[in-house]
Amino acid sequence: MDKKMTCKDIGLDCEYAVCARTEEEVLRKVGEHTQAIHGIEGFSKEFYDKAKAAIRDAHCEIKKTSCEGENCEEFYEDISEECYC
């Protein structure tokens, strides 16, 4: 089962959503996004725990491994939120 989370799931006012094969990949992508977009450098234990708890099972039609600079909906068919990486 794939894994999914959004910035809103961790309390950020952002439409970013990520769907990946593993929790580790979700956390890596969220870490890259939060650093680049929100200026959050690294995960504190509290932030890591919150992010890990927010990950949920999903079924993702992953067409590409990355959607940098593009609309993620083109790549992750089951994500209804607007998602800009």
Secondary structure by P-SEA (a helix, b strand, c coil): cccccccccccccccbbbbcccaaaaaaaaaaaaaaccccccccaaaaaaaaaabbbbbcccccccccccccccccccccccccc
